[in-house]
Amino acid sequence: MHLTLTLSFAGDGLQLPIQYNYWVQSAVYKILDPEYAEQLHGKGYSGGGRIFRLFTFSRLMGSYRLEREKGKISFFGPVRLVIASPMVEFCEQVASVLAKEGRMQLGKQVVEVEKVEVESPRITSSAVEVFTLSPITVYSTFDKPEGGRYTCYFDPRERSFSQLIHENLTRKWEAIQGEPYSGEKTKIEPLGKTRLHILRYKGTVIKAWSGRFRLEGDPALMQVGLDAGFGAKNAQGFGLCTL
C-alpha cells in the first residue's frame, strides 16, 4: 500500500539538512503508536535470518533550493512524500493519525498534512516497468585480508545487483508470509541511464541508484518489492518504486 502525503508549511519554507533521510524516518516513527513504533524499530520482522522494518519512503518531491555551503535544502510550496508498506497495521496507523491530527513534525518544523491519498498499485503480469521514488541500494560486506570489513555497493548493470535484489525479496517474503519463498526468480535490469546517488545516513556513506527498471518474475514476489521497497535499507528511505 502506498500513502501519498501532501505537505504544506508557512514562512520561509521547509528547511532540512541536505542529507534528510534520518529526519523523515524519525517523523514516520513519531506518527505511529509508541508501543508499535518501539516494537517495529527494536524487533522488526524476521525473514531468512535478517530483520526488516517493512516500510519505506520516497524523497521529498517539490520545488527546492540547495545551499551546499550550509548543508541545507529548502522546500517551497506543497511537497509530496510517499510512504509504503505491505503491513496493514502500519498503513492504517499512519493514515488515521495524519487524517485526525492534520500535521506532523519534520525536523524542527511542524508541517501541515493537507491530504493523504491511499493507493494499492498492483503487479499483475510477469514483466513490468517501475520508476524509483527513492534510489535503490544493494551491497555485500567482505572481510579484509588485513582484518576488518568493507562494503561493496553494486551498480544496476552488474550481475550481483539482480541476484541480491531477488535474495532480498525472498527474505522479505518470508518475513511477511511466515514461510520460505519457492517460486520463480526475479530479474531486474535498468532501462536507459541510471543516476548514482552518494548519500550519508548517520555518518555512513551509502551508494544508491535511481531511474527506470524492468522487472521479470513472479508477480506476487515483485509485489513485495513494490510495497516494502527493493534492495536494502528501505526504512532509511531507499528502494521505493512506483509503476
C-alpha positions, 0 to 999 in steps of 0.5 A: 500500500502506498500513502501519498502525503501532501505537505504544506508549511508557512514562512520561509519554507521547509528547511532540512539538512541536505542529507534528510533521510534520518529526519523523515524516518524519525517523523514516520516513527513519531506518527505511529503508536509508541508501543508499535513504533518501539516494537517495529524499530527494536524487533522488526520482522524476521525473514531468512535470518535478517530483520526488516522494518517493512516500510519505506519512503520516497524523497521529498518531491517539490520545488527546492533550493540547495545551499551546499555551503550550509548543508541545507535544502529548502522546500517551497510550496506543497511537497509530496512524500510517499510512504509504503508498506505491505503491513496493514497495521502500519498503513492504517496507523499512519493514515488515521493519525495524519487524517485526525491530527492534520500535521506532523513534525519534520525536523524542527518544523511542524508541517501541515498534512493537507491530504493523504491519498491511499493507493494499492498499485498492483503487479499483475503480469510477469514483466513490468516497468517501475520508476524509483521514488527513492534510489535503490541500494544493494551491497555485500560486506567482505572481510579484509585480508588485513582484518576488518570489513568493507562494503561493496555497493553494486551498480544496476548493470552488474550481475550481483545487483539482480541476484541480491535484489531477488535474495532480498525479496525472498527474505522479505517474503518470508518475513511477511508470509511466515514461510520460505519463498519457492517460486520463480526468480526475479530479474531486474535490469535498468532501462536507459541511464541510471543516476548514482546517488552518494548519500550519508545516513548517520555518518555512513556513506551509502551508494544508491541508484535511481531511474527506470527498471524492468522487472521479470518474475513472479508477480506476487514476489515483485509485489513485495518489492513494490510495497516494502521497497527493493534492495536494502535499507528501505526504512532509511528511505531507499528502494521505493518504486512506483509503476 
